[in-house]
């Protein structure tokens, strides 16, 4: 068996109890906006997901990977045909894209890149918390993170009460939780006690085994909980498989299959959230893009610039927001990659500002150490 990280994550979910649900909280008169992050591990190819139209050099360098069919967005860009829900939402001003973007990481290591895309830091492994976890904490949103992954992603670390939701084979007996809780009662360990308080509030229905390989069921459950006015306001999905060194394909193939999975999650969220979709923002996250030139295995290598896919009613309008650098050799990063002209962290900082009702300058100081990130809230989102 080819034991990829993805196989490990899915297989491991049937043996560990990491299912969780968030404590109910009342937000009073505060409007509840939902933020959904879909983490695309492996390096999503922005030039495949959101291809530029009419570029002769791209066609020359990607003869076997060029898309014969696309979903047109405007005169300059199109969508991969597997991203049908994004195209539908585009027509309703509920889908948008940021192109030629990346975190400020120019290496080509999955391990380093994924660490930095989650921490938002400058040096791999230096930071121990994730930018989303810090954003929740600084916004005083405690215990409202719902992670659709195993284990708790680094992205959400930083808030002790954040929980995983991942189906387990059995539910934890309430008596066992009570016993462990009582063991720490006299130790005055507030962190352990608050954690077990959260566990004890999980409904039994959320602790019963389901098909952990079925991400469609996870998307439906996420929509159900996000739809609850007193439920979680953050969901994180993690998808692997974007490291397409071989058989990447065009309309069909390995990369198309992964994009279809993203499309399915967004489509299920859109359908099941109903009117709450208007108060929801969905954004993707990846560690880097792919090379402009295909390799000998009809795939692509690790690159730099990529794209961010966005959906939801909190978007300002349908647009491809970019400072397009071009694809001529002199315009490429190191002569081989789509360059990044927009720091992706600026997009995520602005997304948190809108969803958490916080000043983007405040979040920039608290979450990203005051880095020089432009405020994109009015450019991308409804404010």
N, C-alpha and C positions, 0 to 999 in steps of 0.2 A: 504493500500500500504506500502511495506517495503521501507521506504525512506532512502536508503543508501546515502553516500556522492556522489557516482557515479550517482545515480538517480537525486540527487540535481543538480549536475553539468550539466548534459545533459538537464534536464527539465528547469533549470534556464536560459539556453542559449537562449531560445525562448522569454524571457521577457526583457533582458537587451541588450543594444547596447555596445558591447565590440569588435566588429569587427575592424580590423586595418590592415593597410599595411604600409610597410616601405618606407621611402623616398629613391628615386633613388640616387645612388652615383657612381661616376666614380673612379675606382681603378687604372687607368692608366696601368702601366706595372706590377702591383702587381698581382700575381696569386691568384685567388679566390678559397679557399678551404672551403667547407661547413661542419658544425658540426651539427649533429642531435642527440638530447638527447631524449630517450624514458623512461619516469619515470614510474616505475612499483610499484604503491602504494599497500601496504598491506603485503609486505614481500615475494618476489619471491623465490621459492624453487629451489635453485641451483642444488640440488641432483635429481630433476625431470627434469629440463631443460637440464642439462648436467650431466647425470648419470655416475658414475664410474662403470666400468665393473668388474664382477666377485667377488664382495665383498659379502661374505657369511653373514656377520653380517648385512649388509644393507638389504639383502633379508629376513633375519629372523625378523628384526624389522619393516619391511614394507611389510608384506605379501600381503595385499590388494592394496598396492600402487605401487608395483614393476612393471616396464614396461615390457610387454611381447614382444614388438617390439621396436626397436630403430634404429636410423640411425648412423652407426658406423663412428667414426672420426679417431681413432687410436687404438692401443692395450689396452689403459687404459680407454678411455672415448667414450661416444656416445652422440647422441642428441635425444631429445624427437621427436617422429615422426611428430608432428604438426609443427616443425621448418624446414620445407622442403626447404625454400629459403636459410636458413643459410647453409644447407647441400650442396645445389647446388653451393653456393658461396664459400664454403670451397674447393670444387674441383678446383675452379678458383683462389685460394689464396686470396679471398676477404671476408673471414669470419674467425673470431678467437674468443677465449674465455679466460677470466681470471677467474680462479676458486679458491675457498677457500679465498675469499676476502670480505671485508666489510669496511664501514666507521668505525672509532674508537669509536663505540658505543656498549656497552655491555648490555644495558637495554633492556626491551622488550615492550616498549610503542610505539605505532604507532605515537602518537603526538610528543613525544620527538625525536624519530628516524627520522621521516620525516622532522622535523625542521632541524636536524643536517645534513641529507643527502643533503639538499638544501643550507644551509649556509656554510657547510664545517667546522663548528665551533667545539668547545670542550664542551661547556655548552649550553644546550637547551635554546632557546629564547634570548640568550645574543646578538647575531648578528642580524642585521636588514636587511642585504643584502645577496644575494646569491652568491655562488662562481662563477657561470657563469656570473652573472651581473658584478662582480668585475673583472673577466677576460676580459670581453668586454671593460670595462672602462679603465683598465690599458693598454690595447692594442690599445686604442684610436679608438675603433670601436663603434661609437655612432649611435643609431637608426637602427641597423641591426639585431635586435632580433625579431623572429617571433614566438609567443607563441600560440600553438594550445591547448588552455585551457581557463578556466573561473574560477576565475579571473586571472590576471597576477600572475604566480607562484613566490613564494619567490626566487626560483632558479635564476630568471632573474632580480630580483630587484637590483637596484644600478645604472641603466642607465635610466634617465627619458624618453628618446625618444623610448625605447623599447615598442612595441605594442602587443596587443592581436589580433589574428585573430580567430574569432568565429562567425558563421553566426548569424545575427540578424533578427528579423521579419520585420523590416523597416529600411530604411536608414535615417540618420540624415540630415535634410534639410541644404543645404549649407548656406542659409540666417541666420539660427539659429546659426550656427558656426561663421559666420561673425559678428553677433550681439554680441555674448559672447566675441569674440576676441577684438572687438572695445571697450568693457567695460573695458578691462584691458590695452588698448593701452597707456593710460596716467599714469598708475601706474608703468610703467617700470618693470613689473614683468617678467623677462626673462624666468623663468621656465615655467610659464603658457603660455606665448606667444610662446615659442618653442614647447610646447606640442600641442597647437592648430595649429601651422604651420604644424606639422606632420599630424594632423587629416585632415586638409584642402587638403593635397596632396593625400589622399586616393581616389582611383578611385571608382566611384559610383558602378561599377560592383562588387566590393568587399563588398558592403554594402547591397546588396539585399539578402533577406531570401533564405536559402537553407535548406536541411534536416540536422539539427544539430546532429541528432542521427547517421548519416552516416559518420563514421570516414574514410571510403574509399575515400569519396569526399574530406575530409580534407587533406588526404595524397596526393591526386592528386594535390590539390591546392598548398600544400607545395612544391611539386616537381616542379610545374610550376614556382613558385617564386624563389626557390633556383637555378633553371636552368638559370635564368636571370643573365647575367654577371654583371649587375649593381644592382641586387636585394639583398635580405637578404642573409646572410651566416650562420645563426643559426636558427634552428627550434627546438621547445620543444613540445613533445607530453606527455600528462599525461593519464595514464590508471590506473583504480582502479580494485579491484576484486581479488587480489592475497592473501588475508587473508583467506586461505582455512582451517578453523578449522573442517569442516565437508565435506564429499563427495568430497574430493580432487581428487580422481580417479587416474588412471594410464594413459593408452593410451587415454582414454576418461574421461570426468569429468570436474569439475569446473576449475581446474588448467590448464588442456589441452585447455579449451575454451579460457582462457586468453592468453596462449602461441600462439594459432592460430591467435588471434587478433594482437599480435606483429608481427607474421609471415606475415600477410596480409599487414600491414603497410610497412614493409621492402620490400615486393615483389612489392607493388605499387610504392614505391620510386625508386626501382631498375629499373622497367620497364619504368617509366616516366622520370627519370633523363637522361636516355641514357648515352652518353659518360661522362656526368658530374658526374656520379656515381664514376668514377675513381678519382675524386677530392673531394670525400665526405667520411665522417667518421660518422658512426652510433654507438652509445654506449648506453647501458641501465643503469638505476640507480634505486636502491631499498634501503629500510631502513634496512632490515636484512633478514636472511634466515629463514628456518623452522627447527624444531627438527628432529633428525634422526629417532626417533621412532614415528609411527603413534599412534593416540589417539583412544578412544573408538568410535568416530564418523567417523572413516575412513578418518580422516584429520590429520593435524599436527599443532603444537603450534608454537608460536614465537620463533625464534632461533637466530643464530649469523651469521656464514659464509654463503655466497651465491656465485653467479657467475655473471659476466658481459658478456653480449652478444655483439659482435661487428661485423660490416659489413662495406664494402666500399673499394674503390680502394686505400685508403691511408694506409691500413694495410700492414705490412711488409710481412707477409706470413700467411698461415693457421696453427694455432697452438692452443693448450690448454696451456696457460701460467699459471703455478702454482707452488707453493712450497707445495705439497700435504701433509697434516698433518696426514692423515690416519683416520680410523673410529673405531678403537678400543676404548673402554671406556676411557682408560687413555689418549687417544689422542684427545678426544672431549672437547669442551669448557663446563665447569661445568658438565661434564659427560653426556651431552645430545645433544650438537650441533656440527655441522661441525665447526671447528675452522677457524679463519681468520688469514692467514699468510701474506697477502698483503694488505696494506692500499689502499682502492679503490680511495682515493683522489690522489694518485700518478698516477693512470691511467688517471683520468680526467685532472690533471695538464699537463701531457704529451700530451693528446689529444688536449687541447687548444693550447699548444705550437706549435704543427704541423699545426693546422688549422688557427691559428692567426699569424703564422710566428714570434713567439716570443721565446726568450730564456727561457727554462723551469725553470732555476734558478731564473730569474727575476719574472716569474709568481708565483713561490713558495713564494717569499718574498712578493709580492704585494697582492696575493689572499689568501694564506694559512699561512701567518704570519711567514714564514721561518721554518715551521715544517719540521721534518726529513722525507722527502718524496724522495724516490729514483727516479732518472731520468730514465723513461722507454721508452723514445722516440725511441731510437735505437733498443730496444728489441721488441717493438710492432708495430711501424709505419715506414713509408717511410720518411727518412730525407735526 
